[in-house]
Amino acid sequence: MSAPRISRSAPPAPVARRVERTVTQHGETRVDEYAWLRAADWRRVMDEPQSLEPEIRAHLEAENAHAEAVLAPLAELREALVAEMRARIKEDDASVPAADGAWLYYTRYAAGGQHPVFCRRADAEDATEEVLLDGDARAEGLPYFRVRQCAHSPDHRLLAWTEDTTGGEAYRLRVRDLVAGRDLPDVVERCHGDLAWAADSCHLYFTVLDEDHHPYRVYRHRLGAPVEQAALLYEEGDPGFFLGVSETESRRFVLLESHDHQTSEVRLVEADAPESTPRLVLLRERDLEYHVSHHGDRLLVRTNADGAEDFKIVEAPLPGADDPEPGREQWRDLVAHRPGVLLLDMVVFRHWLVRLERENALPRIVVRAIETGEEHRIAFEEEAYSLHILDGYEFDTAWLRFVYSSPTTPSRTYDYHMGERRRVLRKEQVVPSGHDPADYVTRRLHAPAHDGETIPVTLLHHASTPLDGSAPLLLYGYGAYGISMPADFRTERLSLVDRGVVYAIAHVRGGMERGYRWYRNGRREHKRNTFLDFVSVTEHLLASGIARSGGVAAQGGSAGGMLMGAVANMRPDLYAAIVAEVPFVDVLNTMSDPSLPLTPPEWPEWGNPIDDPDAYRLIRRYSPYENVREQRYPHLLVVAGLTDPRVTYWEPAKWVARLRARRVDDNLLLFRTNMSAGHGGASGRFERLEEVALIQAFLLEVFGLARRATGG
């Protein structure tokens, strides 16, 4: 592995000004010398990025200029990567139309278009397309644009959607009259982005944000009335809970859902009686989760009640208007709890109950006939794969739609007839530049952990790449919130794999790949297991000869960026390079500030260091920012988004500044902030490729493959 090329004419790395600020908690005083990088009016910055204080902006822009100058020799490679990744995208792609009455709804992209176009046509052979919302037209002239939800009214005459134009995830709700072809004056600012229609097509339900960016109120608005007069249906009084709105598959009820990461509370509103009072399903109980669907004269509920850690499905009576606090006395098990089989999701039809479950890190779909209770599974054969169910509009149907893919197999959209057990391929992802699954190999390995557990590992490599340690390896990890890393198909990975890189995913604790227990043993007091699991996977890949010392890089984003920061502090010797995307690295300071958007809702995940001395000491021991020390670090690339409300830009900015001051090496340390985007980076599908190419060029250079990739 050769030393990375850097531009010798690049300006020196920015040195952040040190302003010592002391923080005292639980009898300990610590110094935060870079706290000034947090904007005083950060809430305004989320909505108005141009309002960022000049000194902070100058520092971030200097970091961006430094990164670009250092990587200038890789400009040709980055252009080549963008071109080949774009060549794998079908530019004029479209989703499989979904039927709703006499209409078929779908999204498509225009050739060269960056954003989705929402369309429909009549369910007839000679029907012409009707464009409902043109994302490219809406995005014109804007540095950022994203539609979160787009929903037509039950009578098909209106369209409501929520859009974000800064990346700060404060959405604007708009409504369009599809018959008249004009936008209505009903506009709501600072929405959470979710919405639901009442059955009369005259009322809309939506959630709004408070000044700290928490979704806390659900309103009902009658179209045509002043939006200021919208009726408040429910206000969530606990800042640790998120509030959202959705609807049941039957469309009979609108759901008002309060939840944190371990506790739920749901209220129902009759969709055909929009002015009715919301009815409580079950008063929140700490650590009790439940998710509600409707069927006939009952509710079907996916829940962890009664110790069902991996969830079960129960049937429950509809709550009565005169019962303000219904209990669980009449809940009856329908699908029993099975330890180790995680019940991920369920979809209810008039005659069918479908559940998505996972066992030993592999998903499966189980179909149950509601009348008879007879069940069958939809089977798949690859060692590792991804599976998810697509929502539809129709309740009284025997057709289920799902998507299957694997690291080697492009996504395939199927319609499945549940009665006939017949699978129909409706769409297969097209890779215009060509793709042969036989050219690639997917494997599922299991690595021993430090405490006797075994950690699933998904491996992808080109068939011509030997697994003898001669090929560089990129190891990806996340491990938080119970989110599992899918073994799915991503065309951008092929740019690395085709160049001889082995791509691996470490399914570490903190996710739910091996059930809820896998999550529980990777959070709060067990958080260190996430980091140790990632290290164990790395050591196993080295010991088994699949990778070699000096030939491993690591990558993770958001909470996975915390993982990157932790392993960089713990075992920097294991990694040649680390990529941290929007990394949650200032954990102790963020979890000690309840004014930040996600802090109170995150306390069940990490602990509350304000009130709990044990939580403080635990987070203090692993928080990446607090544990930067005088030692050698791998080559580091850190990326952030200025308007990110989830991981605020100053977390990675502070981390990089402290790394620059304390590390004792001359390895690359590059920091790039997208000054017009948030947590997900650039919003356009081709703009996003520029960010991926930057990361991949950095990795290929560290791996010594960049010269070969460009013929140099």
Secondary structure, DSSP 8 states (H G I E B T S, - for coil): -------TTS-----------EEEETTEEEE-TTGGGS-TTHHHHHH-GGGS-HHHHHHHHHHHHHHHHHTGGGHHHHHHHHHHHHHTS-TT-B---EEETTEEEEEE--TT-SS-EEEEEESSTT---EEEEEHHHHHTT-S--EEEEEEE-TTSSEEEEEEESSSS--EEEEEEETTTTEE-S--EEEEEEEEEE-TTSSEEEEEEE-TTS-EEEEEEEETTS-GGG-EEEEE---TT-EEEEEE-TTSSEEEEEEE-SS-EEEEEEETT-TTS--EES----TT--EEEEEETTEEEEEE-GGG-TT-EEEEEE---TT-SS--STT-EEEE---TT-EEEEEEE-SSEEEEEEEETTEEEEEEEETTT--EEEE---SSS-EEEE---S-SS-SEEEEEEE-SSS--EEEEEETTTTEEEEEEE---TT---GGGEEEEEEEEE-TTS-EEEEEEEEETTS-SSS-S-EEEEE---TT--------GGGHHHHTTT-EEEEE--TTS-TT-HHHHHTTSGGGTHHHHHHHHHHHHHHHHTTSS-TT-EEEEEETHHHHHHHHHHHH-GGG-SEEEEES----HHHHHT-TTSTTHHHHHHHH--TTT-HHHHHHHHHH-TGGG--SS---EEEEEEETT-SSS-THHHHHHHHHHHHH--S---EEEEEETT-BTTB-SSTTHHHHHHHHHHHHHHHHTT-HHHHHT-
